Amino acid sequence: MPDFAGKLCVVTGGTSGIGLATARKLASLGADLVLVGHDPARAAAASALIMSIRPGAHVTVMPADLALLSEQRRIAAALAALPRIDVLINNAGAIFSRRAETADGLERTFALNHMGYYVLTRLLEAKLRGSAPMRIVNVASGAHRGGSIDFADLQMTRGYHGWAAYRRSKLCNILFTRELARRLEGSGVTANCLHPGFVASRFGDNNGGLFRPAIGIAKRFFALSVEAGAETPVYCATAPGLEGVSGLYFGKCRPETPSPAAQDDAAALRLWQESARIAALPA
């Protein structure tokens, strides 16, 4: 593994689960870290854990609710003030069994899992270009397979189902990465996405009813450890052989072919434009 001493890695959703396991591995390689997480107590505990493993590690925590446009902008402004960013890992996400809207009027799966990636990355574009060579790593999921996007109802106001919303958001992650890589071509900034595997993290624990125990049973019998789930994000962030490689989808530390829907360049462009409209950003 490469020596990451002096490199700064930003990990959203970095205070638990795959994000924290990824951050711990990056810290073990010598990286300095910025962890963005929703819960301040978990953020403090994550920072303390990393520093107990690697005394002297430089860890900054930034509590934020990345489902909100205002918070996405606030965190982007704070990160833009840093001297440089060597790796940005967009990892924060969740699944919601019941439909609800954020204060911005967005369905919260779409708001957190897609817009959280899109807005933060867009607002940091100048910083990331100025930090080249650097890498953007978007944590997607194999759950995108079978997912679809209805551009006439991006917020799923009709016929909401938590699993369908999650699959759609993960499809959005791959399409976003595809268009982002195209726009960053030649800049020294690469963008790749990945499937970490089905991991025994806090995934789904925020839900009630039968949804939470059903996911809990699946995790108990079929899920990978969070350490195993972190292998592909860390690989995409650090592997020397990926210098200059961009726009790909990885699983088990190797390129994979995503679903046909995830290879639709017209849909990738339209998603970019619709997301820009929602966030009031230039398309």
N, C-alpha and C positions, 0 to 999 in steps of 0.2 A: 504494500500500500504506500502511496506517496506521503511525503512529509508535508503536512499542512500548517506548519508553524507560521504564524503571522497572517494566515488567511482568515478572512471574516465570512462566516456563513450565517445566513438568516434562515430560520426555520419557523414557519407559521404552524400553529398547532403543535408546537415543540415542547409542550409541558406535560404530555402524557402519550401513551401508546406508541405508535410507529414514529411519531415526531420526536418524542423524547429518546427512544432507542437510537434513532438517526443522529440526534444531537450528541448523545453519549459517545457514539463511534467517531464522529467528527472531532469531538474534543480529545479523544484518545490519540488522534492523528496530529494533534497540536493546534487545531483551529480555535479561533476566538468565535464566540457565539452570540447571536441575538435571538432570543426565543420569544415568539408572540403567542400568547394564549389567553383564553377567555377568563379563566379563574385565577385571581391574584395569589391565592393560597397555593394552588398547584404550581404556579409559576415560581414562587419562592422555593417550594420544595424541590422542584426540578433543578433550579440553580444550585441549591445546597447539595443535591445528590451528585451533580456533575463535578462540583468542586471537591467533594469528598473522594471521588474517584481519581481526579487529576488536580491535586492541590496547585493553586496558582493559576488555574484556568480563568480566562476572562469571559464572564457570562453576564450579559445584560438581558433583563426580562422586560417585556412591554405588554402589560395586560390590555386586551382589546376584544371587542365583539366584532369580528370581521364579517358578520352578516349585515352590518350597517354601513351605508356609504360614507357617513361622517367619520366613522372609526377607520375605515379603509383609507380615507384621505389623511386623517391625523397620523396614523402609523406611517404612511408613505412619506409625509413631511419629516417625521422624526428620522426615518431611515435615510432620507435624502441628505440629511445633515452629516451623515457619517463620511469619513474620508474616502472609503471605497467599499464595495460589496463584491466578494469573489464568487459566492454561490448564494442564490436565492432558491429555497425549497418551499414551494407552495404546497402545503400539506393539510391545512385546517379544513375539516369537513365533518358532516354528520348526516344521519338519516332520520327523518321525522315521520312517524306513522300517521299523524294527523296534520292536515293542512293549516298553516297559519301564515300571516303576513308580517313582515317587518314594519318598522315605522316609515319606511320608504315605499310601502305598498307592494313589496316584492315577496313572492312565495319564498319561504326561508331556506329551503334546500337550494334553490337556484341562487339566492342571495349569498349564502355562505360558500357553497361548493364551487360555484362558477364566478360570480361577481367578485368574491373575495380574491380570487386569483387574478382576474382580469384587471380590476381597478388598481390594485397594488402594483402590479407589474407595469401597467401603462404609465402610472404616475412616477414610477422609478426609472423609466426608460432612459432619460438623460444620464442619471447616475450609473446605470448598468452599462451603457455604451462607454461612458468615461472610465469604467473599471475593467474594460476588456484587456486580456481575455478573461471572460467569466461565464458562468453557467447558470441557466434557469432550469430547475427540475420541478415538473408538475406531477404530483401524485394523483393518478387517475385510478382506474380499476377495470378488471375484466368484466365487471358488472355492466360496462357500456354495451356489451354485446346484446343485441335485442332491443336496445334503447332507441328512441326516436325523438325528433324535435318537431313540435308543431309551432311554427313561427306565428301563427294566428292566436296562439294561446300559450305563450312562453311561461306564464305564471300558473298554469294548470288550474284555472278556475272551474273547469269542467272535468268531472270524473277523476278527481285526485286519488292517487294511491302512492303510499310512501316509497315502495320499492321502485315503481315506475319513475317517480320524481328523482330518486337517487340515480337510477340508470341513466336518465336524461342528463343529469348534472355531470356524470363521469364521461359521457359522450361529449358534452361541452368542453371538458378539460382537454380532450384529445384534439378536437377541432380547433380550440383556442391555440394549443401548442403548434399545430400545423400552420395556421395563419401567422402566428408570432414568429416562427422560424423563417417563414418566407420573407417577412418584413425586416428581419434582422440579418439576412444573408449578407455576408461580407463585412459585418461590423465587429467580428471577434466575439460576439455574444451568441451562445448557442442555447437552444431550448429543446428539451426532450421531456417525454412523459413516460409513465410506467404503471404497471400493475404490481402492487407489493405482495399479493396473495391474500387469502382470507385469514385475517390475523386476530388473535385473542387479545384485543385491546378493549377500550371503553366503547367501541363502536356499538351503537344501538341502545346503550344503557340509559339514555335520556328519555326513553319512551315508556309508556305505561301499557296497561291491558295485557293482552297475550303476546304482543310484539316483542317485548323485552325478554320474557322467558324463552320464546322460540329461538331468538338469536343466541341467547345464552346457551341453550342446548347444542346448537350448531357449533358454537365456538368451543364448547367443551370437547366435542368428539372430532371435529374436522379442522380446527383452526391451527395456524402456525403460531409460534411464539412471536412476540414483538421484535425480538432480536433478528429472527429470520425475516420478518417483514421489512426490516430496515436495510437488508442487504442490497436490494436493488436501488433504492434511493441513494445510498452511500456510493454504490458503484457509478451511478449516473453523475454524481457530484464530483467524484474524485478520480475515476479511472483514466490513466494517461492515454490509453488507446482511444478515448472519446474526444480528444482535442479536435475541434472543428466539425464534429458530428452533430447534426441538428435535425429536428423535425421528426425524430423516430419515437416509437413506442416500444418499451422494454418490459420483459417479464423474466424472472429468474436470471437477471444480469445478462440478458442477450436480447437482440432485437426480435420483435414479434410482429406479425401482421394484424392490425386491429380490424374491426368489422368494416364491411363496405361503407356503412353510414359514416364511420369515422375517417374515411378517406375521401369524403365529398368536399372538394375545394370550394364549390359554390356555396355550400352550407357553412363552411368555415368562414368565408368572407361575410356572409349574411349575419352569422352570429356575432362576428366582430362589430359589424355596423350597428346591429340592434343593441349590443352591450354598450357601445359608445353613446348611443342615443339615451339609454337609461341613465348612464353615469354623467351625461352632459360633457363628454369628451370629444375631441375631434376624431372623426372616423378614419 
